[in-house]
């Protein structure tokens, strides 16, 4: 499979080159050059298949030319070595959820980050050259990336995070790991962190001297595996008796990586009727869908902080899948943005009416789904984080904290965090001293 840049000003590259580059040299995002439809019998049998087998078929279809089947199988098995339970929430309203937060750092990001790490390990082979993995986080990506690449040979990991925006659980999960993991607290917003990572990953000096790679959803190694959620969600819904022609999936969205992967899955034949992108008060994407004008907004802090971005980085991927045709996209996608009050209300409703404890991101998608689901449709919202990762919001909504957090806590002293202004030269200087 070749990968093209969404800016169309850089040469097409192989899988190995796309993973190693992260961002394309022209500043675009890499996308698969061909959309290979999955065979119809696959969809007929999908509800009998366990998640790892589904993921194997999808990954092999995409990457079968680049990797041998055994490597694909090992990568999938290693990356997805945890449960992804499907739960019926409201049989009458035909609403269910798929819990994607049972990995080591308790968020959906484990799936993409672990897949990228497993893939990279195999692409690098033995005796690998040194690499420096860089990721910006607004909540969950930092810990997922740090955990996935922790103690990998000849490789350093640095996480950039915005000061004061993460919950203590989210922050401790990567600042206390130690080993090859460092962190930089940036006195700025998540979008500043994201822009710094983007700049670093195409800075010629850093590329040559440190071999910097971004592990944000910019990277195809993290982006593509997110397709698994959607094939798996569809399979589990059909297995539970949903009407295969009337399935609607709500995606809690920030940078639109998950959503773009879902839309790509649809292009490969997944018969999802439509998607709903649920955003929080950071609604630049919802406004774009409504007006056709994209205006990045300053990021505001919300209860669903892993979705706090004023400038969704994967928008070019979404548009590339529709050749820039907004009308066509609107047929497949609705957008709803929810306020913090509505998120709290949704957490309470799920708890009080169905005894289901959802985290703020999943609850946001539930509320959006409820607004949009039509009679005769079966709806599923993705649950993307364990509620224990957001204790303050859960306490505000339900009056108590949620137990069950297995996060690595301060018993592991780890390295001190660096602090920096959101200025590229200072970040560059820190990276060179790490
Ligand atoms: C990252 C994240 C999202 C949003 O995913 P995007 O691909 O950035 O749109 C939603 N929920 C949680 C818990 C996340 O960590």
Boltz pocket constraint, residues with backbone or C-beta under 6 A from the ligand:
constraints:
  - pocket:
      binder: B
      contacts: [[A, 107], [A, 108], [A, 109], [A, 139], [A, 140], [A, 141], [A, 217], [A, 252], [A, 253], [A, 254], [A, 255], [A, 256], [A, 257], [A, 258], [A, 259], [A, 306], [A, 307], [A, 361], [A, 384], [A, 385]]
      max_distance: 6.0
